[in-house]
Amino acid sequence: MASEALQQSVETPTTAKLYLFEIEVAQRVGVSEKAWRRLAPVLERDGLPRKDALIGKRYWPAVRAWLDRRHMTHGTIPTSAQDGEENWG
């Protein structure tokens, strides 16, 4: 039975939903629905994709890409800035 539940929760590219309800976004982000409803408007001011006006849900790939960019994990490696010549002596 546990394996059936696990199989149902695992999404493949062909079964993954593109548009998610707010509770589903909250679950994927790892916060409660109540916390997400407080966080979402704040994050939207920073560029979090809003709910699609026609569908009424968030487009998950755009949300995921925004989160990845926010945390610089989308194929980029942060580099340190040069601050001048080293003086070891």
C-alpha angles and dihedrals in degrees: 000000000000090000090053091054090047092050091051092051095049112090123205124197089263096049100037113114115230098202119051136191116239092257090054091050089049091052093049091047090048103242134109119268089246091053091046092053088056095043101043098070091049092048091046088062086058092050106276106157111257126228114284107258094220100041098033094221136092120262100238099204089057092047091049092048090050091050091048091051091047090056095037094238099123100104096301129114115207112237127204119242120243110250100183141284117329117246109201098166 
